[in-house]
Amino acid sequence: MRGIANNEFESFFQPILDLKNNRVVGVEALARWRHREKGLIHPASFIPVLERFDMMDAITGIMVDRAAAACRRWLDDGIRLSVAINLSAVSLSDTELADELAARVLRHGVPPARFVFEFSETGINAHPADALENVLRLRMHGFGLAIDDFGVGGASLKQLSALPFTQLKIDRAFVHGAAGDPTLSSILETGLSLARRLGLEAVAEGVEREADMELLRQLGCDRVQGYASGEALPEAEFLAWLKARGEA
């Protein structure tokens, strides 16, 4: 793909807020393609193409390298944030994935504990044996592990309890508008209760309204991400935003 050959992919960083103290404790690194003619292109438009042409390993490598380099710069400046990166179902089929990701992160002098790799439920189910091996090896390297988009992919409670996840990310479908919808609120409360019982940190995605954020705080959610807490930004803009909050 031309975008990879021309080094046109960038990392944007969306803040993740701790609801207990309203401070930024991490980011999710999100890929953006800065196309020379079409401008900024979001993942929904290019990830399916990369998967179809077996190029996900390349973009994953780019994202991890960019994120690890940024994390190293932040640590050197006293900014201690975790970095989350999503791994596709295609990447999970590569049994050498865990060791390669560990090597990339360590090459930048970043402790693996600073990284959280996210897996969708459908991604794990697509390649269960290989995914299991990768999940276990990534955890052995010291990475955090998150089950992404929980509630929409069909993972069983047995899977959640058997695999060494550290976070449960609740899908925006159960978050957006929950403050005004008793059914969504009940589902959300159940998901958060499940996370607590399994000893997992709960992260709510797609938080766009202050009312939903307040509900999550009342229900005991640990962390949130979404437009209500901060949009995804290029590194320089993210650091300026963080500084304006008095956190850098």
N, C-alpha and C positions, 0 to 999 in steps of 0.2 A: 504494500500500500504506500502511496506517495507520501501520505502524512507522516508515516514512520520514517521513511527514507529521508525526508526533509526536516525531521526533528520539529514537527509542528504540534505535537501533543504537549499539553501543560497540565500541571496539578493545580487545582483550586482547592481551598480548604474551608470546610464548613464547621463552625464552632459547635462543640458539645458542652452543654452547661450542666453543672451540678446544681440540682434544685435545692439542696440544703443551704448553700451559701451564695447561689446565683453567680458563681465564678466559672470561667472557662477552664475545663480540665482536660479537654482533648479536641481533636478535629477529625473529620473524615476527609480523606484525600480523594477528590473526584476528578476524573479525566475530562479534559476539554480539548477539542481539536480546533486550533486557530487556523482555519483554512484561508489560503491567500486570496481567494476570490469570494468565498461565501461567508467569511467572518467566523465567529465563534459557533462551533457545532457541539451539541450536547450528546452524551453517550447513547441515548436511545436511537440516534441516527446512525452511529457507526459500530457499536458493539456487535449487533447481529451480523454485520458484514465481516468483522474480524473473526467471529466464531465460525462463520461459513468457510472462510479461507484459511482456517487453522493458524491464526496470527495472534491469538490471545496471550500466548506466552510472551510475545514481544512487547505488547502493551503493558502486561503485568510487570515485566521487568523494568520498563521505563517508569511506571508509576511508583514502584517500590524504591528504585534508585532516587527519583526526585524527592519522594517523601522522606526517605532516610537522610538525604543531604540536608533538607530543610530542618528536620528534627535535630540534626547535629548542630546546625547553626543556632537553633533556638536554645539548645542545652548550653552552648558556649556563652549565650547571652543571659543565662539564668532563667529561661522560659521552659518550664517542665510540663509538657503536654503529651498525652498519648496520641497515637496516630492510627486511625482505622482505615483499612483498605478492603474493598470487596473482591472476592475471588469468584470467577465464573465456574460454571459446571464443567466447561471444557478444560480449564486449568486443573480441576480436581482429578481429572483422569490421568495426569502425569505423576507417576510414583516418585519422581525425583524432585517434585515441586518443593517440598518442605526444606530439604537440604539446600536447594538453590536460593530460596528466599532468605534462609538464615545467613548464608554466605553474603548475600547482597547487603543485608542490614548491618552485619558485623563489619563489613568492608568500610562502612562509614563511621564506625566507632559508636554505634547506637545499641544500647542494650535491647535485646528482643522483647523484654517486658514493656517497652515503650510502644510496641506495635500490637494492634488487635486486627486479626484477619476475620472477615465476615463471610459466612457461607449461607446461601439461601437454602431453605428446606428442599426445594425442587432440585437444587444443584447436588445435594447430598444423595437424594434418591436416584438421580440419573446414573451415578457411578458409585454404588454403595461400598463395594470392597475397597476401591482405590481411595474414595473419599475418607473412609475410616482410617486407612493407613496414613493419609496426609494429616488428618485432624490429630491423630495421636502423636505423630512425629513433630508437628508444629508445636504442640503443647510441651513436648519433651524439650524442645529448643528454648522454651520459656515465653513464647508468644501468648497473648490473650486470644481467645476465640469467641466469636459471637454467632449465634443463630439469627440470621437476618430475616426481616419481613415475617416475623412469627405470626401465625394465625391464618396465613393464606396459602401455605405450601404443602400441608398435609403431613408434617412430621408428627410422629407419635410421641406420647409421653415416655415410652420406653427408650426411644432414640435420645431424647433430651436428657434422661437420667443416666444413660449408658455412656454418652460421649462427654469428653472433658471440657465442655463449654464454660466460659467465664461470664458471658453476657447474653442476655436475651433482648433482641431489638423488636419492639412491638410495631407492627405495620401501621402506616398512617391511616389505613382504612378504618381502624378502630380508634384512632386518636382524633382525627379532624371532625370537629363538631360534637365531640362526646359530651361537652359541658351542657349542651342543650338537648341531648338525646339520651333518655334513661336506658334504652337498650344498649347503646354503645358504651355508656358509662359502666353498666354492669359487666359487659364483656371485658372492658379495660381493667376493671377491678379484679376480675378473675385471673387475667393474664399476669397482673402485678403480684397477686397472691401466689400464683404458681412459681414465678421467678424467685420470690422469697423462700418458698418451701424447698426449691432446688438449690438454694444458695447462689443464685445468679444475680448479677447486677442488671437492673432493668433500665433500658434506654428506649424512650418513646421517639419515633420518627415522625416527620411531617407536622410538627407543631407550628401552626401558623396563627393561632389566636390566643390572646392573653387569657381568655376564659378557660380554654383547654389546658393551658399551662398551669393555671391555678388549681384546676381539678386534679391534674397529675401530681401536683405538690401535696394536695390534701390526701390523695390515695397512696402516697409514699413512694412514688416513682423516684429512682435515683438520678437519672440524667435525661436530658431532652436535646433534640436537634431539630431545626426547621427555621422558617423565616422569622418566627417570633423571637428566637434566640440569636439569629444571625444567618445571613445568606452565605453561600460559597463564594470565596474571593481569591484572586491571585495572591501569592505569598506577601508581596509588598503591601497590598491593600489590607490584607488580613492583619498584618502586624501593626499597621497604622490604626485600624479599628480596635485592636487589642490594647494599644497604647492609650487610645482615647478613653477606654474603660478603666485605665489605671492599672492594667494587669501586665504591662510589659515595660 
